[in-house]
Amino acid sequence: MTSGQGQVGFRALPVDLAAGSTQVWLEEEDICWDPDARDAGERKATDGLLDAFLRIDDAEGVLQFAGKWGAIWFCQAHNLPVGHALIRASAFEWYEAYETEAGECFPDRVRSPHRDPVERYLHFAARARSILRIAAELHTEREGSREDWMLALTTFFPEEWWQDAETVDSYIAGGRMTLGDLVSEWMRVGAVLPYLDWNARDPAFTFRAGTFGVIGVQILQAVSRAHEIAFCSSCSRPYLRQGRKPQAGRRNYCPDCGPRAWLRDAQRDYQARKRKHGQKEG
């Protein structure tokens, strides 16, 4: 995509990305990086960050994402971003992982290289996609699929907590409120903080966050505009659709896939009709 066309993470709320290290490499099932080689003080433009995160579906995708936007840095104790214990006010106060001291997540000595499990990136990327699909459904007065809700509910909380169907049903029934709490929790876990920058003549409001927090801010914006989000019939990724909404039962394509995917599918449909017609004549 160019110039942010169709990106769900384009021109997001103002946020300074305090990037982790972009000097990353793969070892077995981990993304590795040197804590002493972090890009200290560097502020990166964040347009398209969420879109890149949503595209992650394998270890190579994780490597490309972290190489551009910085490693997330998950704490070893709870498999959550290290900042999750910094902001204590949670919509889910009963979750024991938040009843910890920050020292458990920020050890005095950080081993080098630090290792982030690839599985954690895949886990949260899948949950982000589910949250956006549910939001798009809620904007059209539909509930969203139970499969997506199960993914969304396990964003931060283990699957064994959701074995009781009635409990799951009660959260799904909460719909907008439940999803709002999950998005807010993403920003809280990501330690997103408001900041007033008055270095210039006029003060400017912004947010400050690491990579995981910026993802949360851009999910927040995307969910608020989810009535504009469509899912590409070719790559299945979300994008902001310009103009009219996609028609029910008809394919639609993101700017990346566009006419090429449309032509490919049209040719496939044409060949299928020819085969079906030939079978009838035979």
ZADREN-228620 format. One line per 3 residues: number of its first residue (from 0); for each residue z, x, y of N, C-alpha, C. Coordinates in Angstrom, 1 decimal. Each point is the difference from the previous one (the first is absolute). Example, Ala and Ser with C-alpha at 12.3 -4.5 7.8 and 13.67 -1.06 7.14 Angstrom:
<atoms>
0	7.8:13.2:-5.7:0.0:-0.9:1.2:0.0:0.9:1.2; -0.7:-0.4:1.1:0.0:0.9:1.1:0.8:-0.8:1.1
</atoms>
This chain:
<atoms>
0	0.0:0.8:-1.2:0.0:-0.8:1.2:0.0:0.9:1.2; -0.7:-0.4:1.1:0.0:0.7:1.2:0.6:-0.8:1.1; 0.7:0.8:1.0:0.6:-0.6:1.2:0.9:-1.1:-0.4
3	0.6:0.0:-1.1:1.0:-1.0:-0.4:-0.6:-1.3:-0.5; -1.3:0.0:-0.2:-0.6:-1.3:-0.4:0.6:-0.5:-1.3; 0.6:-1.2:0.1:0.5:-0.7:-1.2:1.3:0.6:-0.5
6	0.6:1.0:0.7:1.2:0.7:-0.6:1.2:-0.9:0.3; 0.9:-0.2:-1.0:1.2:-0.7:0.2:1.0:0.8:0.8; -0.1:1.3:0.0:0.9:0.9:0.7:-0.6:0.6:1.2
9	-0.9:-0.7:0.7:-0.7:0.6:1.2:0.7:-0.6:1.2; 0.2:0.8:1.0:0.7:-0.3:1.3:1.3:-0.8:-0.3; 0.8:0.6:-0.8:1.3:-0.6:-0.4:0.9:0.1:1.2
12	1.2:-0.6:-0.2:1.1:0.2:1.0:0.2:1.5:0.3; 0.4:0.3:1.3:0.1:1.4:0.3:1.1:0.7:-0.9; -0.3:1.0:-0.7:0.9:0.7:-0.8:-0.3:1.5:-0.1
15	1.0:0.8:0.2:-0.1:1.4:-0.2:0.3:0.4:-1.4; -1.0:0.6:-0.7:0.2:0.4:-1.4:0.5:1.4:0.0; 1.3:0.1:-0.5:0.6:1.3:-0.2:-0.4:0.5:-1.4
18	-1.2:0.7:-0.1:-0.6:0.2:-1.3:0.9:1.0:-0.8; 0.0:-0.3:-1.3:0.5:1.0:-1.0:-1.0:1.0:-0.2; 0.2:0.9:-0.9:-0.9:1.1:-0.3:-1.4:-0.5:-0.5
21	-1.1:0.5:0.5:-1.3:-0.3:-0.5:-0.5:1.1:-0.9; 0.8:1.0:-0.2:-0.3:1.1:-0.9:0.5:-0.4:-1.4; -0.8:-0.8:-0.7:0.5:-0.6:-1.3:-0.9:0.4:-1.1
24	0.5:-0.1:-1.2:-0.8:0.3:-1.2:0.6:-0.8:-1.2; -0.8:-0.1:-1.0:0.4:-0.7:-1.2:0.5:0.9:-1.1; 1.1:-0.4:-0.6:0.5:0.7:-1.2:0.5:-1.1:-0.9
27	-0.8:0.0:-1.2:0.3:-1.0:-1.0:0.0:-1.4:0.7; 1.1:-0.7:0.0:0.0:-1.4:0.6:0.7:-0.1:1.3; 0.1:1.1:0.7:0.6:0.1:1.3:-0.9:0.5:1.1
30	0.3:-0.5:1.2:-0.5:0.6:1.2:1.0:1.0:0.5; -0.4:1.2:0.2:0.9:1.1:0.4:-0.3:0.5:1.4; 1.1:0.4:0.7:-0.2:0.5:1.3:1.2:0.9:0.4
33	-0.2:0.9:0.9:1.1:0.9:0.4:0.7:-0.6:1.2; 1.3:-0.3:-0.1:0.8:-0.6:1.1:0.0:0.9:1.3; -0.2:1.3:-0.2:0.0:0.9:1.1:-1.3:0.1:0.7
36	-1.0:-0.7:-0.5:-1.4:0.0:0.5:-0.3:-1.3:0.7; 1.0:-0.8:0.3:-0.3:-1.3:0.6:-0.7:0.2:1.3; -0.8:-1.0:0.4:-0.7:0.1:1.3:0.9:-0.5:1.1
39	1.0:0.8:0.3:1.1:-0.3:0.9:-0.6:-0.3:1.4; 0.4:-1.1:0.5:-0.3:-0.4:1.4:-1.4:-0.6:0.2; -0.8:0.1:-1.1:-1.4:-0.5:0.1:0.0:-1.5:0.0
42	-0.8:-0.6:0.9:-0.1:-1.5:0.1:-1.5:-0.3:-0.4; -0.2:-0.9:-0.9:-1.3:-0.3:-0.5:-0.4:-1.4:0.5; -1.3:-0.2:0.3:-0.5:-1.3:0.2:0.1:-0.8:-1.4
45	0.3:-1.3:0.1:0.3:-0.7:-1.2:-1.0:-1.1:-0.3; -1.1:-0.1:0.7:-1.0:-1.0:-0.3:-0.5:0.3:-1.4; 0.0:-1.0:-0.8:-0.6:0.1:-1.4:1.0:0.5:-1.0
48	1.2:0.3:0.4:1.0:0.5:-1.0:0.2:-1.0:-1.1; 0.3:-1.3:0.3:0.2:-1.0:-1.0:-1.2:-0.2:-0.9; -1.2:0.0:0.6:-1.2:-0.1:-0.8:-0.1:1.1:-1.1
51	0.3:1.2:0.4:0.0:1.1:-0.9:1.1:-0.2:-1.1; 1.1:-0.5:0.4:1.1:-0.2:-1.0:-0.4:-1.1:-1.0; -0.6:-1.0:0.5:-0.4:-1.1:-0.9:-1.1:0.4:-1.0
54	-0.7:1.1:0.3:-1.1:0.5:-0.9:0.6:0.8:-1.1; 1.2:0.4:0.0:0.6:0.9:-1.0:0.0:-0.7:-1.4; -0.6:0.6:-1.0:0.1:-0.6:-1.3:0.1:1.1:-1.1
57	0.1:1.3:0.4:0.2:1.0:-1.0:0.5:1.3:0.7; 0.3:1.0:-0.8:0.7:1.2:0.5:-0.9:0.7:1.1; -1.3:0.0:-0.2:-0.9:0.6:1.0:0.1:-0.7:1.3
60	0.1:-1.4:-0.1:0.1:-0.8:1.2:1.3:0.3:0.8; 1.1:0.2:-0.8:1.3:0.4:0.6:-0.2:1.3:0.7; -0.6:1.0:-0.6:-0.2:1.3:0.5:-0.8:0.0:1.3
63	-1.0:-0.8:0.1:-0.8:-0.1:1.2:0.7:-0.7:1.1; 0.8:-1.0:-0.4:0.8:-0.7:1.1:1.1:0.9:0.6; 0.7:0.7:-0.9:1.1:0.9:0.5:-0.6:1.2:0.7
66	-1.2:0.4:-0.4:-0.6:1.1:0.7:-0.4:-0.3:1.4; -0.2:-1.3:0.3:-0.4:-0.4:1.3:1.1:-0.5:0.9; 0.9:-0.8:-0.6:1.0:-0.7:0.7:1.4:0.6:-0.2
69	0.2:0.9:-1.0:1.3:0.6:-0.2:0.7:-0.7:-1.2; 0.7:0.8:-0.8:0.8:-0.5:-1.1:1.1:-0.9:0.5; 0.3:-1.0:-0.8:1.0:-0.9:0.3:1.5:0.5:-0.1
72	0.2:0.8:-1.0:1.4:0.6:-0.3:0.9:-1.1:-0.5; 0.0:-0.2:-1.3:0.9:-0.9:-0.7:1.3:0.7:-0.4; 1.1:-0.7:0.2:1.3:0.5:-0.5:0.1:0.0:-1.5
75	0.6:1.0:-0.5:0.1:0.1:-1.5:1.0:-1.0:-0.6; 0.9:-0.4:0.8:1.1:-0.9:-0.5:-0.5:-1.4:-0.2; -0.9:-0.5:0.9:-0.3:-1.5:-0.1:-1.5:-0.3:0.0
78	-0.8:1.1:0.0:-1.5:-0.3:-0.1:-0.5:-0.8:1.2; 0.7:0.2:1.2:-0.4:-0.7:1.2:-0.2:1.1:1.0; -0.7:-0.2:1.1:-0.1:1.0:1.1:1.4:0.4:0.5
81	0.1:1.3:0.3:1.3:0.6:0.3:0.7:-0.7:1.2; -0.7:-0.7:0.9:0.6:-0.6:1.1:0.6:-1.4:-0.3; 0.0:-0.4:-1.3:0.4:-1.4:-0.3:1.5:-0.3:0.3
84	0.8:1.1:0.0:1.4:-0.2:0.2:0.5:0.1:1.5; -1.0:0.3:0.8:0.4:0.2:1.4:0.2:-1.2:0.8; -0.7:-1.1:-0.3:0.1:-1.3:0.7:0.6:-0.9:-1.0
87	1.3:-0.5:0.2:0.7:-0.7:-1.0:-0.2:-1.5:0.0; -0.4:-0.6:1.1:-0.2:-1.4:0.1:-1.2:-0.5:-0.8; 0.3:-0.6:-1.1:-1.1:-0.4:-0.9:0.1:-1.5:-0.3
90	-1.2:-0.6:-0.2:0.0:-1.4:-0.3:0.4:-0.2:-1.5; 0.1:1.1:-0.7:0.4:0.0:-1.4:1.2:0.9:-0.2; 1.1:-0.4:0.6:1.2:0.8:0.0:0.6:0.2:-1.4
93	-0.4:-0.8:-0.9:0.6:0.1:-1.4:-0.6:1.2:-0.8; -1.0:0.6:0.6:-0.7:1.0:-0.8:0.8:1.3:0.1; 0.5:0.5:-1.2:1.0:1.1:0.0:-0.6:1.3:0.5
96	-1.3:0.2:-0.1:-0.6:1.3:0.5:0.3:0.2:1.5; 0.3:-1.1:0.7:0.2:0.1:1.4:1.5:0.2:0.3; 0.8:-0.1:-1.0:1.4:0.3:0.2:0.4:1.4:-0.3
99	-0.9:0.9:0.6:0.2:1.4:-0.3:0.1:0.8:1.3; 0.5:1.2:-0.1:0.1:0.8:1.2:-1.3:0.8:0.2; -0.4:0.2:1.2:-1.3:0.7:0.2:-0.1:1.3:-0.6
102	1.2:0.7:-0.2:0.0:1.3:-0.6:-0.5:0.0:-1.4; 0.0:-1.1:-0.7:-0.5:-0.1:-1.4:-1.5:0.1:0.1; -0.6:-0.4:1.1:-1.5:0.0:0.1:-0.5:1.2:0.7
105	0.9:0.7:0.8:-0.4:1.2:0.7:0.9:1.1:-0.5; -0.3:0.6:-1.1:0.9:1.0:-0.5:0.0:1.2:0.9; 1.1:0.8:-0.1:0.2:1.1:0.9:-1.1:1.1:-0.2
108	-0.4:0.1:-1.3:-1.0:1.0:-0.3:-1.2:-0.8:-0.7; -1.2:0.1:0.6:-1.2:-0.6:-0.5:-0.7:1.0:-0.8; -0.2:-0.3:-1.3:-0.7:1.0:-0.8:-1.5:0.1:0.4
111	-0.5:1.2:-0.2:-1.4:0.3:0.4:-0.8:0.4:-1.2; -1.1:-0.6:-0.3:-0.6:-1.1:0.8:0.7:-1.3:-0.3; -0.1:-0.9:0.9:0.5:-1.4:-0.2:-1.0:-0.7:-0.8
114	0.4:-0.9:-0.8:-0.9:-0.8:-0.9:0.2:-1.5:0.2; -1.1:-0.6:0.4:-0.1:-1.5:0.1:-0.7:-0.5:-1.2; 0.5:-0.9:-0.8:-0.7:-0.6:-1.2:-1.2:-0.8:0.5
117	-1.2:0.3:-0.6:-1.2:-0.7:0.3:0.2:-1.5:-0.2; 0.8:-0.3:-1.1:0.3:-1.4:-0.3:0.6:-0.8:1.1; 0.8:0.7:0.9:0.6:-0.7:1.1:-1.1:-0.5:1.0
120	-1.0:0.8:0.3:-1.1:-0.3:0.9:-0.8:-1.2:-0.6; -0.2:0.1:-1.3:-0.8:-1.1:-0.6:0.8:-1.3:0.0; 1.3:0.1:-0.2:0.9:-1.2:0.0:-0.1:-0.7:1.3
123	0.2:0.8:1.1:0.1:-0.7:1.3:-1.4:-0.4:0.5; -1.1:0.7:-0.3:-1.3:-0.4:0.3:-0.4:-1.3:-0.6; 0.4:-0.2:-1.3:-0.3:-1.3:-0.7:0.8:-1.1:0.7
126	1.3:0.3:0.4:0.8:-1.1:0.6:-0.5:-0.3:1.4; -0.5:1.0:0.8:-0.6:-0.3:1.3:-1.2:-0.9:-0.2; -0.9:0.2:-1.0:-1.1:-0.9:-0.2:0.4:-1.4:-0.3
129	1.0:-0.1:-0.8:0.5:-1.3:-0.4:0.6:-0.8:1.2; 0.8:0.7:0.9:0.5:-0.6:1.1:-1.1:-0.5:0.9; -1.0:0.7:0.2:-1.1:-0.5:0.9:-0.8:-1.2:-0.7
132	-0.1:0.1:-1.3:-0.7:-1.2:-0.6:0.9:-1.2:0.1; 1.3:0.1:-0.2:0.9:-1.2:0.2:-0.1:-0.5:1.4; 0.1:0.9:1.0:-0.1:-0.4:1.4:-1.2:-0.7:0.3
135	-1.2:0.4:-0.5:-1.2:-0.7:0.2:0.0:-1.4:-0.6; 0.7:-0.1:-1.1:0.1:-1.3:-0.7:0.9:-0.9:0.8; 1.1:0.5:0.5:1.0:-0.8:0.8:-0.6:-0.5:1.3
138	-0.9:0.8:0.6:-0.7:-0.5:1.2:-0.9:-1.2:-0.2; -0.4:-0.2:-1.3:-0.8:-1.1:-0.3:0.7:-1.1:-0.8; 1.4:0.1:0.2:0.9:-1.0:-0.6:0.0:0.0:-1.6
141	-0.4:1.1:-0.5:0.1:0.2:-1.5:1.1:0.9:-0.3; 0.5:-0.1:-1.2:1.2:0.7:-0.4:-0.2:1.5:-0.3; -1.1:0.3:-0.5:-0.2:1.4:-0.5:0.2:0.0:-1.5
144	-0.6:1.0:-0.7:0.1:0.0:-1.5:1.4:0.5:-0.4; 0.5:-0.4:-1.1:1.2:0.5:-0.5:0.0:1.4:-0.3; -1.2:0.5:-0.5:-0.2:1.4:-0.3:0.3:0.9:1.3
147	-0.6:-0.5:1.1:0.2:0.7:1.3:1.5:0.0:0.4; 0.6:-1.2:-0.1:1.4:-0.1:0.4:0.9:0.9:-0.9; -0.3:0.1:-1.3:0.8:0.9:-0.8:-0.1:1.5:0.4
150	-1.2:0.3:0.4:-0.2:1.4:0.6:0.7:0.2:1.3; -0.1:-1.0:0.9:0.7:0.1:1.3:1.5:0.0:-0.1; 0.5:-0.8:-0.9:1.5:0.0:-0.2:0.6:1.2:-0.6
153	-0.9:0.8:-0.7:0.5:1.3:-0.6:-0.4:1.1:0.9; -0.3:-0.2:1.3:-0.4:1.1:0.9:1.2:1.0:0.0; 1.2:-0.6:0.3:1.2:0.9:0.1:1.0:-0.3:-1.1
156	-0.1:-1.1:-0.8:1.0:-0.4:-0.9:-0.6:0.1:-1.4; 0.8:0.4:-1.0:-0.5:0.2:-1.4:-0.4:-1.3:-0.6; -0.9:0.1:-1.0:-0.6:-1.1:-0.7:1.1:-0.8:-0.7
159	1.0:0.7:-0.5:1.0:-0.8:-0.8:0.8:-1.0:0.8; -0.1:0.1:1.3:0.7:-0.9:0.8:-0.7:-1.4:0.1; -1.3:0.0:-0.5:-0.8:-1.2:0.2:-0.4:-0.6:-1.3
162	0.9:0.1:-1.0:-0.2:-0.6:-1.3:0.2:-1.5:0.0; 0.8:-0.5:0.9:0.4:-1.4:0.1:-1.1:-0.7:0.8; -0.7:-0.9:-0.7:-1.1:-0.7:0.7:0.5:-0.9:1.2
165	1.1:-0.6:-0.1:0.5:-0.8:1.1:0.3:0.9:1.2; 0.5:1.2:-0.2:0.2:0.9:1.2:-1.3:0.3:0.6; -1.0:0.4:-0.8:-1.3:0.3:0.5:-0.6:-1.2:0.8
168	0.1:-1.2:-0.6:-0.5:-1.2:0.6:0.6:-0.2:1.4; 1.3:0.2:0.1:0.7:-0.2:1.2:-0.5:0.9:1.1; -0.3:1.2:-0.3:-0.5:1.0:1.0:-1.5:-0.4:0.4
171	-0.8:-0.4:-1.1:-1.3:-0.4:0.3:0.0:-1.2:0.9; 0.9:-0.9:-0.3:0.1:-1.3:0.9:0.3:0.4:1.4; 0.7:1.1:0.2:0.3:0.5:1.4:-1.2:0.4:0.7
174	-1.1:0.3:-0.7:-1.2:0.3:0.6:0.0:1.0:1.2; -0.2:-0.6:1.1:-0.1:0.8:1.2:1.2:0.8:0.3; 1.2:-0.6:-0.2:1.3:0.7:0.3:0.1:1.2:-1.0
177	-0.3:-0.3:-1.3:0.1:1.1:-0.9:-0.9:1.2:0.3; -1.2:-0.3:0.4:-1.0:1.0:0.3:0.4:0.7:1.3; 0.5:-0.7:1.0:0.5:0.6:1.2:1.1:1.0:-0.3
180	1.0:-0.4:-0.9:1.1:0.9:-0.3:-0.5:1.2:-0.7; -1.0:-0.1:-0.9:-0.6:1.2:-0.7:-0.6:0.9:1.0; -0.8:-0.5:1.0:-0.7:0.9:0.9:1.1:0.6:0.9
183	1.0:-0.7:0.5:1.0:0.6:0.8:0.8:1.0:-0.8; 0.1:-0.2:-1.3:0.7:1.0:-0.8:-0.8:1.3:-0.2; -1.3:-0.2:0.0:-0.9:1.2:-0.1:0.2:0.9:1.3
186	0.1:-0.6:1.1:0.2:0.7:1.2:1.4:0.6:0.1; 1.0:-0.7:-0.5:1.4:0.5:0.0:0.1:1.2:-1.0; -0.6:-0.2:-1.2:0.1:1.1:-1.0:-0.8:1.2:0.6
189	-1.0:-0.2:0.8:-0.8:1.0:0.6:0.6:0.6:1.3; 1.2:-0.5:0.3:0.8:0.5:1.2:-0.9:0.0:1.3; -0.6:-1.2:0.2:-0.8:-0.2:1.2:1.0:-0.2:1.2
192	-0.2:0.8:1.1:0.9:-0.2:1.1:-0.8:-0.2:1.3; 0.5:-0.9:0.8:-0.7:-0.2:1.3:0.4:1.2:0.9; -0.9:0.4:0.9:0.2:1.1:0.9:-0.6:-0.2:1.4
195	0.7:0.3:1.0:-0.5:-0.1:1.4:-0.3:1.4:0.5; -1.3:0.2:0.2:-0.5:1.3:0.4:-0.3:0.0:1.5; 0.8:0.7:0.8:-0.2:0.0:1.5:-0.2:1.4:0.5
198	-0.9:0.7:-0.7:-0.3:1.4:0.5:-1.1:-0.1:1.1; -0.8:-1.0:0.0:-1.0:-0.2:1.0:0.6:-0.9:1.2; -0.8:-0.3:0.9:0.5:-0.8:1.2:0.4:-1.4:-0.5
201	-0.7:-0.6:-0.9:0.4:-1.3:-0.5:0.6:0.1:-1.4; 1.0:-0.8:-0.3:0.6:0.1:-1.3:-0.9:-0.7:-1.0; 0.0:0.4:-1.3:-0.8:-0.5:-1.0:0.8:-0.3:-1.2
204	-0.1:-1.2:-0.6:0.7:-0.4:-1.2:-0.8:0.4:-1.2; 0.6:0.6:-1.0:-0.6:0.3:-1.3:1.0:-0.1:-1.1; -0.5:0.1:-1.2:0.8:0.2:-1.2:-0.1:1.4:-0.5
207	1.0:0.5:-0.6:-0.1:1.3:-0.7:0.4:-0.1:-1.4; -0.8:0.6:-0.9:0.2:-0.1:-1.4:-0.8:1.1:-0.8; 0.4:0.2:-1.2:-0.8:0.8:-0.9:-1.1:-0.8:-0.6
210	-0.7:0.6:-1.0:-1.2:-0.6:-0.6:0.4:-1.4:-0.5; 1.0:-0.1:-0.8:0.4:-1.3:-0.6:0.3:-1.0:1.0; 0.7:0.3:1.1:0.3:-0.9:1.0:-1.2:-0.5:0.8
213	-1.0:0.9:0.2:-1.2:-0.4:0.7:-0.8:-1.0:-0.9; 0.0:0.2:-1.3:-0.6:-1.0:-0.9:0.7:-1.4:0.2; 1.3:0.0:0.1:0.7:-1.2:0.2:-0.4:-0.7:1.3
216	-0.1:0.8:1.1:-0.4:-0.6:1.3:-1.4:-0.6:-0.1; -0.9:0.7:-0.6:-1.3:-0.5:-0.1:-0.1:-1.2:-1.0; 0.8:-0.1:-1.0:0.1:-1.2:-0.8:0.5:-1.1:0.8
219	1.0:0.2:0.8:0.5:-1.0:0.9:-1.1:-0.6:0.9; -0.8:0.8:0.6:-1.1:-0.5:0.8:-1.0:-0.7:-0.8; -0.4:0.6:-1.2:-1.0:-0.6:-0.8:0.5:-1.4:-0.5
222	1.2:-0.2:-0.4:0.5:-1.3:-0.4:0.0:-1.0:1.1; 0.3:0.4:1.2:-0.1:-0.9:1.1:-1.4:-0.4:0.3; -1.0:0.7:-0.5:-1.4:-0.3:0.2:-0.7:-0.3:-1.3
225	0.8:-0.4:-1.0:-0.5:-0.1:-1.3:-1.1:-1.2:-0.1; 0.0:-0.9:0.9:-1.0:-1.0:0.0:-1.4:0.6:0.2; 0.0:1.2:0.6:-1.3:0.7:0.2:-0.4:0.9:-1.2
228	1.0:0.2:-0.9:-0.3:0.9:-1.1:-0.8:-0.7:-1.2; -1.0:0.8:-0.4:-0.7:-0.5:-1.2:0.0:1.2:-1.0; -0.3:-0.3:-1.3:0.0:1.0:-1.0:-1.4:0.1:-0.5
231	-0.5:1.3:0.0:-1.4:0.3:-0.3:-0.3:-0.3:-1.5; -1.1:-0.7:-0.2:-0.4:-0.4:-1.3:-0.5:1.2:-0.8; -0.2:1.1:0.6:-0.5:1.2:-0.7:1.1:1.0:-0.3
234	0.8:0.4:1.0:1.1:1.0:-0.2:1.3:-0.6:-0.1; 0.2:-1.4:0.2:1.2:-0.7:0.0:1.1:0.4:1.0; -0.4:0.8:1.0:0.9:0.4:1.0:0.0:-0.9:1.2
237	1.2:-0.1:0.7:0.1:-0.9:1.1:-0.7:0.6:1.2; -0.6:-0.9:0.9:-0.6:0.5:1.2:0.1:-1.1:1.0; 0.0:0.3:1.3:0.0:-1.0:1.1:-1.4:-0.5:0.2
240	-0.2:-1.3:-0.3:-1.4:-0.6:0.1:-0.2:-0.5:1.4; -1.2:0.4:0.5:-0.4:-0.4:1.3:-0.8:-1.3:-0.1; 0.2:-1.0:0.9:-0.7:-1.2:0.0:0.6:-1.0:-0.9
243	-0.9:-0.8:-0.7:0.5:-1.1:-0.8:0.7:0.5:-1.3; 0.8:-0.9:-0.5:0.7:0.3:-1.2:-1.0:0.0:-1.2; 0.3:0.7:-1.1:-0.8:-0.1:-1.2:0.0:-1.4:-0.6
246	-1.1:-0.4:-0.5:-0.1:-1.3:-0.6:0.5:0.0:-1.4; 0.7:-1.0:-0.4:0.6:-0.1:-1.3:-1.1:0.1:-1.1; 0.2:0.8:-1.0:-0.9:0.1:-1.1:-1.2:0.9:0.3
249	0.0:0.6:1.2:-1.1:1.0:0.4:0.5:1.4:0.1; -0.8:0.9:-0.3:0.4:1.4:0.1:0.0:0.4:1.5; 0.9:1.0:0.3:0.0:0.6:1.4:0.3:1.5:-0.2
252	-0.5:0.7:1.0:0.1:1.5:-0.2:0.5:0.7:1.3; 0.8:1.0:-0.3:0.6:0.8:1.1:-1.1:0.9:0.6; 0.2:0.5:1.2:-1.1:0.9:0.7:-0.4:1.2:-0.9
255	0.9:0.5:-0.8:-0.3:1.2:-0.8:-1.0:-0.4:-1.1; 0.2:-1.1:-0.6:-0.9:-0.5:-1.1:-1.2:-0.6:0.5; 0.2:-1.0:0.9:-1.1:-0.6:0.8:-1.3:-0.4:-0.8
258	-1.1:0.2:0.7:-1.3:-0.5:-0.6:-0.3:0.6:-1.3; 0.4:1.3:-0.3:-0.3:0.6:-1.2:0.6:-0.8:-1.2; 1.3:-0.3:0.1:0.6:-0.8:-1.0:-0.6:-1.4:-0.1
261	-0.3:-0.6:1.1:-0.6:-1.3:0.0:-1.3:0.0:-0.8; -0.8:1.0:0.3:-1.3:0.1:-0.7:0.1:0.3:-1.5; 1.0:0.8:-0.3:0.2:0.3:-1.4:0.5:-1.2:-0.8
264	0.9:-0.8:0.6:0.5:-1.2:-0.6:-1.1:-1.1:-0.1; -0.8:-0.1:1.1:-1.1:-1.0:0.0:-1.0:0.4:-1.1; -0.4:1.2:-0.2:-0.9:0.4:-1.1:0.6:-0.3:-1.4
267	1.3:0.3:-0.1:0.7:-0.3:-1.3:-0.1:-1.5:-0.3; 0.3:-0.8:1.1:-0.1:-1.5:-0.2:-1.4:-0.4:-0.4; -1.0:0.6:0.7:-1.4:-0.4:-0.3:-0.3:0.3:-1.5
270	0.4:1.2:-0.4:-0.3:0.4:-1.4:0.7:-1.0:-1.0; 1.2:-0.3:0.4:0.8:-1.0:-0.9:-0.7:-1.3:-0.1; -0.5:-0.5:1.2:-0.7:-1.3:0.0:-1.3:0.1:-0.9
273	-0.7:1.1:0.1:-1.3:0.2:-0.7:0.3:0.0:-1.5; 1.1:0.7:-0.4:0.3:0.0:-1.4:0.4:-1.4:-0.5; 0.8:-0.7:0.8:0.4:-1.4:-0.4:-1.2:-0.9:-0.1
276	-1.0:0.1:1.0:-1.1:-0.8:0.0:-0.9:0.3:-1.2; -0.1:1.3:-0.4:-0.8:0.4:-1.1:0.6:-0.6:-1.3; 1.3:0.0:-0.1:0.6:-0.5:-1.2:-0.2:-1.5:-0.2
279	-0.1:-0.7:1.2:-0.2:-1.5:-0.1:-1.4:-0.2:-0.5; -1.0:0.8:0.5:-1.4:-0.2:-0.4:-0.2:0.3:-1.4; 0.7:1.0:-0.5:-0.1:0.4:-1.4:0.6:-1.0:-0.9
</atoms>
